[in-house]
Amino acid sequence: MTKNELIDNLAKEAGLTKTVAKQVLETILAQTTKTLKKEGRFALAGLGTFDVVKRAKRTARNPRTGEPIIVKAHKAVRFKPAKALKDEVS
């Protein structure tokens, strides 16, 4: 599902205009990002938890040349689905 399809479905299900549905979705995404930056964790009941994790520096290989390259230490976002979501999907 694309972002536009999600906006369309949100508008239909909630009885909103597409403009309002887009604003709602963008507000949720912005709030998620803001919370992850500030607190490092964002949990949404029934969906799951997003956590900011630190990835250590490591050596990897360029798949094209086989040459070793260094991947710098960085932060990444990890998602752990809620039990309700896992049960619904499986």
C-alpha positions in Angstrom: 0.0 0.0 0.0 1.3 3.4 -0.9 1.0 6.6 1.1 -1.7 7.9 -1.3 -3.7 4.7 -1.0 -3.5 4.9 2.8 -4.7 8.5 2.6 -7.6 7.5 0.4 -8.6 4.6 2.7 -8.3 6.8 5.8 -10.5 9.5 4.1 -13.2 6.9 3.2 -13.2 5.0 6.5 -13.2 8.2 8.7 -15.5 10.2 6.5 -12.8 12.9 6.0 -11.7 14.8 3.0 -8.4 13.7 1.4 -6.8 17.0 2.5 -7.7 16.4 6.1 -6.7 12.7 6.0 -3.3 13.7 4.6 -2.8 16.2 7.4 -3.7 13.6 10.0 -1.3 11.1 8.5 1.5 13.6 8.2 0.9 14.7 11.8 1.2 11.1 13.0 4.4 10.6 11.1 5.9 13.9 12.3 5.0 13.1 15.9 6.5 9.6 15.6 9.8 11.1 14.3 9.8 13.8 17.0 9.2 11.2 19.7 11.9 8.9 18.4 14.4 11.7 18.3 13.6 12.9 21.8 12.9 9.7 23.7 14.3 7.0 21.4 11.1 4.9 21.6 7.6 5.2 20.2 4.9 2.6 21.1 1.5 2.3 19.5 -0.8 -0.3 21.1 -2.0 -2.9 18.7 0.7 -2.0 16.1 4.1 -2.3 17.8 7.1 -0.4 19.1 9.7 1.6 17.2 13.1 1.9 19.0 16.3 3.8 18.1 19.2 1.4 18.3 23.0 2.0 17.9 24.8 0.0 15.3 28.5 -0.5 15.8 31.2 0.2 13.2 31.8 -2.9 11.0 33.5 -4.2 8.0 31.4 -5.2 5.0 32.1 -6.2 1.5 31.2 -4.4 -1.8 29.1 -7.1 -3.5 30.2 -6.0 -6.9 34.0 -6.0 -6.3 34.4 -8.0 -3.2 36.4 -5.2 -1.7 36.1 -4.7 2.1 34.6 -1.4 3.1 34.0 0.2 6.6 30.5 1.0 7.6 30.5 3.8 10.3 28.7 3.5 13.6 25.2 4.9 13.2 21.7 4.9 14.7 18.9 2.9 13.1 15.2 2.4 13.8 14.0 -1.1 14.8 10.3 -2.1 14.7 8.9 -4.9 16.9 5.3 -5.8 16.0 2.7 -6.1 18.8 1.3 -9.6 19.6 -2.1 -8.5 18.3 -0.6 -7.6 14.9 1.4 -10.8 14.7 -1.7 -12.9 15.6 -3.8 -11.0 13.0 -1.3 -11.5 10.2 -0.6 -15.1 10.8 
